[in-house]
Amino acid sequence: MALLAHRRHSDKGGVKLALISYISAGDFFQAYQAGAEAQAKALGIDLRVFPGRQNAAEQREQILQAINLGVEGIVVDHGVP
């Protein structure tokens, strides 16, 4: 999704995406987030990371926040790896 959005808008500047995770702690998440951030940087994508802290209600609010920020895509991580 991010790559397609970047290709479509590459002549207009960066694309804003949100990464909303249910789990935001531990080695798996740290590696996952670092990889997402590195790839976003390489593609010129403005990635906003929202840590869910294992709280579905908070994750829902973060999705609404991302929409209000005007992101062009939202990646939702549903939970346990």
C-alpha positions, 0 to 999 in steps of 0.5 A: 500500500505505501509503495503504491501511494508513493509511486502515485504521488512521488512528483508531488512530495511526500505521502503521509501514512499512519502505522497504528499498532495494538502492541507497542512493546517488546523486541518484535514490535521494536524491530517491526517499527524500525523496519517500517520507519526505515522503509518510509524514510527510504521512500520519502514517506511521512510515517506517523506511528501510533502505539496502541499499548494493547488497548483496543479503545485507544487504537480506535481513537488513534485511527480517528486521529490519523484520519483527522490528520489527513493521512493517505493510508493507514496500516493497522497492526491487529495484535499478537505476532 
